[in-house]
Amino acid sequence: MEKDKDIGAVVITGSEKAFAAGADIKEMADVKFAQAFATNFLSHWDSVAKFKKPLIAAVNGYALGGGCELAMMCDIIYCGDKAKFGQPEIAIGVIPGAGGTQRLPAAIGKSRAMEMVLTGTPITAQEAEHWGLVSRIFPADKVVDEAIKLGEKISSHSKLVAMMAKESVNYSYDTTLSQGLKSELRFFHAAFGTHDKMEGMKAFVEKRPPSFKDE
């Protein structure tokens, strides 16, 4: 999907019962430290976070453990009104291992993240929206459709510039403010070298829809 030029955004979803209830505990039950360390267990999950195009999570039901972490790897989270988000790993003697202790504080703040991680207690869709973990709440049967509409809206713009915008926003989490601002300015300047910048501004002046070529 990352290489397909016709795809401008991707929606990740599960079922109405569960977005993803986490990793298979039976699979992990007999794994010991040496094996986990030697195989760099769970490290490949970060490939989702490094996906260049906009990712939208459409969450219904349970998003627990790795499921919550997967949702947070996405750029935008829409959820159903009965969704539950949680990091319950502490109840089985481990900690989150796919970004839960890092992305959760960035999304909802230290105190709330600590409460979720240290108690394992999940939060409701309404709490997730109020705390800034998700963008919007919809009825369960509408979430995927709304996420697809959002993806279509994003894809109607320049796909190239959307990837630049995503990377620039992500820099705000990975670097200092001064470095992030410098990077943003360079992306802004780079956009002036694209066909889509010329077309977008020309279309605006001429009061017509732009015809982007993603180049």
C-alpha positions as CSV (number, residue, x, y, z in Angstrom):
1,M,0.0,0.0,0.0
2,E,2.9,2.3,0.7
3,K,4.2,1.8,-2.9
4,D,0.8,2.0,-4.6
5,K,0.6,5.5,-6.1
6,D,-3.2,5.3,-6.2
7,I,-3.5,5.0,-2.4
8,G,-3.5,8.2,-0.4
9,A,-4.5,7.0,3.0
10,V,-5.1,3.7,4.8
11,V,-7.8,2.7,7.3
12,I,-7.0,0.0,9.9
13,T,-9.9,-1.6,11.7
14,G,-11.1,-4.8,13.3
15,S,-14.6,-5.9,14.1
16,E,-17.4,-4.2,16.2
17,K,-16.4,-6.5,19.1
18,A,-12.7,-5.7,19.1
19,F,-10.2,-3.6,17.2
20,A,-7.5,-5.8,18.6
21,A,-7.5,-7.3,22.1
22,G,-3.7,-7.5,22.2
23,A,-1.1,-10.2,21.7
24,D,-1.7,-13.9,22.1
25,I,-0.8,-14.6,25.7
26,K,-0.5,-18.3,25.1
27,E,2.1,-17.6,22.5
28,M,4.1,-15.5,24.9
29,A,3.6,-17.6,28.1
30,D,6.7,-19.8,27.6
31,V,9.0,-17.1,26.1
32,K,12.0,-16.3,28.3
33,F,14.3,-13.3,28.4
34,A,17.0,-14.7,26.3
35,Q,14.6,-15.5,23.5
36,A,12.8,-12.2,23.7
37,F,16.1,-10.3,23.7
38,A,17.8,-12.3,21.0
39,T,14.8,-12.1,18.6
40,N,14.1,-8.4,19.5
41,F,10.5,-9.5,20.2
42,L,7.9,-7.0,19.1
43,S,10.4,-4.6,17.4
44,H,8.9,-5.2,13.9
45,W,5.6,-3.5,15.1
46,D,7.3,-0.1,14.7
47,S,7.1,-0.5,10.9
48,V,3.4,0.6,11.2
49,A,4.5,3.8,12.9
50,K,7.0,4.4,10.1
51,F,4.5,4.0,7.3
52,K,4.8,7.1,5.2
53,K,1.1,7.6,4.2
54,P,-1.6,8.8,6.6
55,L,-3.0,6.0,8.7
56,I,-6.4,6.1,10.3
57,A,-7.5,3.7,13.1
58,A,-11.2,2.9,13.1
59,V,-11.7,1.4,16.6
60,N,-14.7,-0.5,17.9
61,G,-14.8,-2.6,21.0
62,Y,-11.6,-3.5,22.7
63,A,-8.3,-1.9,21.9
64,L,-6.2,-3.4,24.6
65,G,-2.4,-3.9,25.0
66,G,-0.9,-4.2,21.6
67,G,-4.3,-3.2,20.2
68,C,-4.1,0.2,21.9
69,E,-0.5,0.5,20.9
70,L,-1.4,-0.3,17.2
71,A,-4.1,2.4,17.3
72,M,-1.6,4.9,18.7
73,M,0.8,4.1,15.8
74,C,-1.8,5.5,13.5
75,D,-2.1,9.2,12.7
76,I,-5.7,9.7,13.5
77,I,-8.1,7.6,15.7
78,Y,-11.8,7.5,15.2
79,C,-13.8,5.2,17.6
80,G,-17.2,3.8,18.3
81,D,-19.1,4.9,21.4
82,K,-18.6,1.6,23.1
83,A,-14.8,1.4,22.5
84,K,-12.4,0.6,25.3
85,F,-8.7,1.5,25.4
86,G,-6.2,0.0,27.8
87,Q,-2.7,-1.2,28.6
88,P,-3.4,-4.2,30.9
89,E,0.1,-5.7,30.7
90,I,0.9,-5.1,34.3
91,A,-1.8,-7.7,35.3
92,I,0.2,-10.4,33.6
93,G,3.6,-9.4,34.9
94,V,5.0,-7.3,32.0
95,I,4.9,-3.8,30.7
96,P,3.7,-2.5,27.3
97,G,6.3,-3.3,24.7
98,A,5.1,-1.7,21.5
99,G,5.1,1.9,22.5
100,G,2.5,2.1,25.2
101,T,4.7,3.7,27.8
102,Q,6.0,6.2,25.2
103,R,3.1,7.2,22.9
104,L,0.4,7.2,25.6
105,P,2.0,10.0,27.7
106,A,2.5,12.0,24.6
107,A,-1.2,11.6,23.8
108,I,-2.9,12.0,27.2
109,G,-0.2,13.3,29.6
110,K,1.9,11.6,32.3
111,S,-0.6,11.3,35.1
112,R,-3.3,9.7,33.1
113,A,-0.9,7.4,31.2
114,M,0.7,6.3,34.5
115,E,-2.8,5.5,35.9
116,M,-3.6,3.4,32.8
117,V,-0.2,1.6,32.7
118,L,0.1,1.0,36.5
119,T,-3.4,-0.2,37.1
120,G,-4.2,-1.8,33.8
121,T,-7.7,-0.3,33.9
122,P,-9.2,0.5,30.5
123,I,-10.8,3.8,29.7
124,T,-14.0,4.5,27.8
125,A,-14.4,6.1,24.3
126,Q,-15.7,9.2,26.0
127,E,-12.6,9.5,28.3
128,A,-10.4,8.8,25.3
129,E,-11.9,11.7,23.4
130,H,-11.9,14.0,26.4
131,W,-8.2,13.2,27.1
132,G,-7.1,13.7,23.4
133,L,-6.4,10.0,22.6
134,V,-9.0,9.9,19.8
135,S,-10.3,12.6,17.4
136,R,-14.0,11.7,17.2
137,I,-16.6,9.3,18.5
138,F,-19.3,7.8,16.3
139,P,-22.0,5.1,16.6
140,A,-20.3,1.7,16.2
141,D,-21.9,1.0,12.8
142,K,-20.7,4.3,11.5
143,V,-17.0,4.4,12.5
144,V,-15.5,2.6,9.5
145,D,-17.6,4.6,7.0
146,E,-16.5,7.9,8.7
147,A,-12.9,6.8,8.7
148,I,-13.1,6.0,5.0
149,K,-14.6,9.4,4.3
150,L,-11.7,11.0,6.2
151,G,-9.3,8.9,4.1
152,E,-11.0,10.0,0.9
153,K,-10.8,13.6,2.0
154,I,-7.1,13.3,2.8
155,S,-6.5,11.5,-0.5
156,S,-8.2,14.3,-2.5
157,H,-5.2,16.5,-1.7
158,S,-1.7,16.0,-3.0
159,K,-0.5,12.6,-1.7
160,L,3.1,13.8,-1.9
161,V,2.4,16.9,0.2
162,A,0.3,14.8,2.7
163,M,3.3,12.6,3.3
164,M,5.5,15.6,3.9
165,A,2.9,17.1,6.3
166,K,2.7,13.8,8.2
167,E,6.5,13.6,8.6
168,S,6.7,17.1,9.7
169,V,4.1,16.7,12.4
170,N,5.8,13.5,13.6
171,Y,9.0,15.5,14.1
172,S,7.3,17.5,16.8
173,Y,7.5,14.3,18.9
174,D,11.0,13.2,17.9
175,T,13.0,16.4,18.3
176,T,13.3,19.8,19.9
177,L,11.1,22.7,19.0
178,S,13.9,24.6,17.2
179,Q,14.9,21.6,15.2
180,G,11.2,20.8,14.4
181,L,10.6,24.3,13.2
182,K,13.7,24.2,11.0
183,S,12.5,20.9,9.5
184,E,9.0,22.3,9.0
185,L,10.4,25.3,7.1
186,R,12.5,23.0,4.9
187,F,9.4,20.9,4.0
188,F,7.5,24.1,3.3
189,H,10.3,25.2,1.0
190,A,10.4,21.8,-0.7
191,A,6.7,22.0,-1.5
192,F,7.5,25.0,-3.7
193,G,9.4,22.6,-6.0
194,T,6.4,20.5,-6.7
195,H,3.9,20.5,-9.5
196,D,1.1,20.3,-6.9
197,K,2.1,23.5,-5.2
198,M,1.9,25.4,-8.5
199,E,-1.4,23.7,-9.5
200,G,-2.9,24.2,-6.0
201,M,-2.2,27.9,-5.9
202,K,-3.1,28.5,-9.5
203,A,-6.4,26.7,-9.0
204,F,-7.1,28.8,-5.9
205,V,-6.5,32.0,-7.9
206,E,-8.7,30.8,-10.8
207,K,-11.4,29.6,-8.4
208,R,-11.5,26.0,-9.6
209,P,-10.8,22.6,-8.1
210,P,-7.1,21.7,-8.3
211,S,-5.9,18.7,-10.4
212,F,-3.0,17.2,-8.3
213,K,-0.5,14.8,-9.9
214,D,1.2,13.9,-6.6
215,E,4.5,15.1,-7.9
